[in-house]
Amino acid sequence: MVSDYYRLDELLTTEKKLRVKIRQFMEKEVAPIITKYWETAEFPYHLIPKLGSPGFTGGTIKGYGCSGVSTTAYAMCISEIARVDASIASFCLVQSCLIMLTIAQLGSEAQKKKYLPSLNKMHKVWVYALSEPDHGSDASTLSTTAGKVPNLIHWFYAVGPWRVRFIVHGGSPGLKISKIENKVSLRVVQNCNIQLENVFVPDDDRLPGANSFQDLVDALSMARIMVAWVSIGIAMGVYDACLRYLQERKQFGAPLAAFQLNQEKLMRMLGNIQSHRLAWITKQARETAALGRELLSGYGIVTDFHVGKAFCDMESVYSYEGSYDVNALIAAGEITGISSIRPSTPS
Ligand SMILES: Cc1cc2nc3c(=O)[nH]c(=O)nc-3n(C[C@H](O)[C@H](O)[C@H](O)COP(=O)(O)OP(=O)(O)OC[C@H]3O[C@@H](n4cnc5c(N)ncnc54)[C@H](O)[C@@H]3O)c2cc1C
C-alpha cells in the first residue's frame, strides 16, 4: 500500500484479511462504475446485496446475526471503501454506526431481534433523521415534536420532545420524502428532506433507551470515530492516484514526479496521511485532497481521474457528523474546561 508509508498494515492480524477482501471488492466492482453514478447523482442499488455480504455491516455488534468485528477491523473496512468512494463509505457508515448501533444501544430486545439481522445483510436499508433545516450543529434543540395521543396510550404523534426516538416505517401516512438535488459533494448518496406531519408511531417502534440527547450522543460516538476513517480513506485514495499520475505524465521531457515542488506536495500529503492516523484528521484530509487536485491541475477538476471527485466529497465529510470547528471546540472545551459552544448573546 503506497499510502501506508510506515507499514501499519503489518501490525494488523485478523483485520488484514477483511481489509484485503474489501479492497479487492472496491477495486473490481465499484471503482470502474462509480464515477458514472456520481455524475448522474444516482445510487448503484445493485451493489447493496454485495455490500451486505462480507458481514461487517453490524460493525462491533455481537449477536443478532452480526459477527462483531473489532473497532480496528471496522475502521479498516470503512477507510478502504472511502479510498475508492466516499459516498459508498458514508452509506455503509449510516447503516452500521448510526442506525444499527442506535438500535443495538437504545432499542428494545424485540427491536434488536426483529431488525438487526436484516439490517446487517442490508436486506433493509434505513435512514437516520436527526438534523433539521434550521438545526444542524445545535441538533439538541430541534423543533420537531412528538407526544402521546390522548386516549390511545400506545401511539405517538408530533407534539412534545421528538429527537431520534422512533422508528418510522416507509409509507407511513404523513411521512413525505423528497430528494435533495444539486449537491456538489457525495453525489452518489441520496440525501432527502423528510417531513413528518401527524405521523402515528406505535409504542413498539419507540426506542426505549433514547430518553435524552446525551443517550443519542453516546450512541453516535462510534460514528464520529469512523468519520475520521472516511477522511483517511479519501486521503489515501487521492495520494495513491496522484503518485501514479505523477509517475506517468510527462512535462518538459520529465515525469511530473521529478519536479521539486510536486515532490514537496506529495511528501506533505503522505505526512498528512500518517498524522491522520494519530489525531489530526478532517482538516488535514481536506488539505491533502486540495493538494491532490492541484497536482492534477486541469485533470483535477474533472471526475475521470478520481481526485476531482474525492476533492468534492471531502467537503461533506468536513461538515457532517459535527463540523470540524464544532468537533475541535468540543475537544478544546475538554482541554480548557471552558466550553465556547454556546456563546451568551446580549439580551
Ligand atoms: C452529505 C451530508 C449528509 C448528511 N446526512 C445526514 C443524515 O443522514 N441525517 C441527518 O440527520 N443529518 C445529516 N446531515 C446534516 C449534518 O449533520 C449537518 O450538516 C451538520 O451537523 C452541520 O450542521 P449545518 O450544516 O446545519 O451547519 P451549521 O450548524 O449551520 O454551521 C455552520 C457553520 O457554523 C459553525 N458553527 C456552528 N455552531 C458553532 C459553534 N458553537 N462554534 C463555532 N462554530 C460553529 C460550523 O462549524 C459551520 O462552519 C448531512 C450533511 C451532509 C453534508
The ligand as an ORCA input file, in Angstrom:
! r2SCAN-3c Opt
* xyz 0 1
  C     -23.598     14.924      2.776
  C     -24.321     15.147      4.059
  C     -25.093     14.123      4.581
  C     -25.825     14.325      5.755
  N     -26.604     13.288      6.230
  C     -27.366     13.479      7.318
  C     -28.220     12.429      7.799
  O     -28.218     11.319      7.250
  N     -29.035     12.656      8.860
  C     -29.030     13.861      9.496
  O     -29.782     13.999     10.447
  N     -28.233     14.888      9.089
  C     -27.396     14.725      8.005
  N     -26.563     15.736      7.567
  C     -26.576     17.031      8.278
  C     -25.314     17.233      9.115
  O     -25.423     16.509     10.322
  C     -25.097     18.754      9.340
  O     -24.741     19.326      8.079
  C     -24.012     19.036     10.362
  O     -24.403     18.630     11.651
  C     -23.650     20.551     10.412
  O     -24.805     21.321     10.544
  P     -25.125     22.504      9.490
  O     -24.760     22.057      8.125
  O     -26.546     22.920      9.723
  O     -24.146     23.687      9.859
  P     -24.401     24.876     10.949
  O     -24.710     24.282     12.264
  O     -25.372     25.864     10.397
  O     -22.941     25.514     10.997
  C     -22.484     26.497     10.016
  C     -21.048     26.878     10.365
  O     -21.021     27.466     11.689
  C     -20.090     26.753     12.527
  N     -20.634     26.659     13.893
  C     -21.880     26.257     14.286
  N     -22.001     26.297     15.627
  C     -20.786     26.725     16.097
  C     -20.257     26.961     17.405
  N     -20.988     26.758     18.518
  N     -18.983     27.404     17.492
  C     -18.212     27.610     16.384
  N     -18.647     27.402     15.145
  C     -19.919     26.958     14.996
  C     -19.933     25.353     11.891
  O     -18.654     24.812     12.150
  C     -20.100     25.681     10.386
  O     -18.857     26.077      9.851
  C     -25.781     15.567      6.428
  C     -24.963     16.597      5.905
  C     -24.222     16.385      4.749
  C     -23.347     17.498      4.217
*
